[in-house]
């Protein structure tokens, strides 16, 4: 057997291994998506504004705007989006057009499946359990997760995104507490098992949640060291979806509220739905 033949076999086996890994990852995505969808209640209660009486005024304003009276309380949402995603820096963002779909089931988890358009295509998924991305559909370039740092960082993300798209998940209940920060800002704290995350929600005069800010456990810093640092974003273009008023335009990034803020995530929502449990 020639060296060329050996090299060809090695390349073939390597390619097959990457394809099989891609299939395994897709099955994991699908399984986690199905698991999270089951947290949608089969017989949801209806929203009654009276349940807000004990909340600080900015929180009452937030819920009065985002959930209409009588709306079924559905804490699980599926979101489709497009926009721009950056793997670069503030100085050289190199935004890539992207499309993504997501299931959000705070505080239990999320799956965000994304692919970029143009240039070297990147695809993969982010979740409460892993971060997996690849180029050309099969070549792994990032495989993270399964450790406390990743779990804590991901928890911060999907708790904050509940403010955007699943306000029903943030209503007063065991594990959900609200406190006043100022006349237009309330702080929600979510506890789930050993995890805890607080998020500051700023609302306008009508109750639109126009900004979120929280301390996220992250290593997105020059030292590449996990620590608490500001993260947040802004919301706009609110539309009605099945009794909810939700933002269809979102930007977010590290060091929100500082001179180092860099919005690496710019999304335009194309659809939001609340899946039903069959």
Secondary structure, DSSP 4 states (H G I P E B T S, - for coil): --HHHHHHHHHHHHHHHHHHHHHHHHHHHHHHHHHHHTTS-TTPPBP-GGGGTTS-HHHHHHHHHHB-TT-B----EEEEEEEEE-SS-SSS---EEEEEEEEEETTTEEEEEEEEESSS-EEEEEESSEEEEEETTTEEEEEEESSHHHHHHHHHHHHHHHHHH-GGGGSSBTTEEEEEEETTEEEEEEEETTEEEEEEEEE-TT--EEEEEEEEEE--STT---EEEEEEEEEEEEEEETTEEEEEEEEEEETTTSTT-EEEEEEEEEEEE-PPP-
